Amino acid sequence: MAVTTLNPGEEAQLQQTIEMFEVIVQSQPTDTQSLEILKEAYSKLGREDDLISTSKRIAQAYLQQGQLSSAILEYETVLQRRPDDKDVRLALNQIEAKASSAAAPPTPDQQALMPGSDTLIMRRKARADIPLVVDDGRKMLYKIYVDTKLITAGDFDLCWRNVDLSMPPTDVIEPFVQTLHEKGVFLLEKSLRLLSDKARTAYLPLERYDIDMDLARGFPAEVCRRWCVLPFDRMSKAILVATANPFNQQAAKELSEATTHRLLWYIASPTDLVSNLRKAFR
C-alpha cells in the first residue's frame, strides 16, 4: 500500500484524529461517518491492519442498519487487499443468503431513511428547491423539549432567539441549548446527550481537537456566526463541521453552498463553538 509522505505535524494531527474518533465509535459503534474518518486516517499513516479492521467495522455497522449493499461494497474493498480473508468471505455468503430470502426490495420511503451521504446530499438539494420557510431546527427542538414536557412552552419561547436574516451578525449568536442552561431551564450536559441521541449525531469534545482555523475562515463568517457552526477539519473529500443544533437545515444548506465537499456533522459544546468562532473571525 502506498503511504502518503507526511511531515511530523500532519502525523501528529492524524494521531489526534484517531484517538478522538476511536473514543466516539466506542460509544457509537454504528457511526459509519466516524469510522470512515478513522479508515482514512489509518490509510494515510500506512496502518494496513487497522485499516482492514476498520473496514470490517464499517461493514458490520451497515449490516446493523440494514444496508446490505453498502456492507457488501465495504467487504469487497477488503477482499481487494486481502483476497483470502475467510471472515469476509463468510460474511459475504451470509449476506447473500439473507438477501435471497428477503421478501421484497425496500420501499422508496425505507430507502429515504438510509443515512448514506448521497441521500443526505439529495435531501439538501430538495430543500434548496423549496425556499418557503427557513428551517432552523426550531420545530424539531420544540418537539424534543416541549412536546415531551421537558420544559414549558413559555421557557422555550424565552430562550429561543429568532435570527435576523437581513443583517449580518457582528458576533457569534449563542445556541439555544446554551441559553437554556444559562437561564437555569435545562442543563447543558443533558441537552447535548439528548440531541446526540435524537439526531444520532456523535458528540466531539472540541477542546481536545486541533482546529483548522484556515479551513474555518474559508467559509462565510456571516453563516458561521449566525448559526454557530464551525467547519473544523478536512478529511479526504469531507469537511467536518461542529454544531449545537443538529436539526438546523438552513445552516447545512448555506454551508453546502460554500463548498463542493461533503459535510459531516458533529455535536459540540456551545462554549467551545463560540470561542473558536471568535478566534477564526475576529
Steps between C-alpha positions, in 0.01 A plus 500: 500500500631841403550720803461875477814689599411697810684759702509465883217750543272308264582173673421651838168634371405159362591332828282749683216433257532126558494538878198729484292292263586167658338635816194606300449162332547315826184667627329503157626192310256548209615857427623428148615854426737495799622156398567631149711780648698242699547289190635799309740589782632144524547495123705821502720362778550170316347296784369218283371270776307782666360607164373147429355469849319832462360399162352192663350715775344724236349199323361370830349841573329501162365152569352612830330787317359262237710647218606175336632649176726743689628216718578290193692784337705552817581131534603488134751781558657279767521209257682720251777531757469156658337252258541208743323659798274214615296718738405739222408221257283341769331833570430552128348152473275576796391830347425328169284244679319774690440702185367195315247432774372858509132521413515828312736786417490807726229752429592854389412622850737247659779596258451866590575418864841354422768745627741468205678815390331503156159498666596785727627703206179435304295608798693826522442561128130425536471747786687762299239469227219590743606832665175549690588526870845502657539169684734596783410202718244679716213264418700187581648645817151603614386139460801370691476740793139617526289218358679255732444741791870544578442877507197726465399683186560825685858404585559396139382835368705678765821328388445472126657782302355583158782581261492811280594380152510851358798612708842330529576428866794683654563222750423131543135440590471284810338158440161417646634227731749744653221749575294222658793424727581858591140575595485190719235332283687187386856389570739518206646151551152350491418697185812381319429137588137541398580659163771245425249222561210657310707609200719188508797732474821442694624745761856623448699682771642791303720613788721196428513556125751699298260723305593587142436875520598560138234252392238674715591839353437358153128500581279811524538665840136610485377142469728363770416776746128504438451125544796436732648231276871429471671316212798369695686243291524338157526128447542391138195637313301583813484806724437439870258751652407557866162629614278522807185473290514190277148570368588833339447420134547861394853500641571176312365650179702820526825322585445251217475789256848613607680174418501207262602266783263278695418628848525268800328636811591465866352643817728715713483714811362850432781651706763338279311597187469865596862538615643338187272694267611825664862399445433415137299814422643785704 
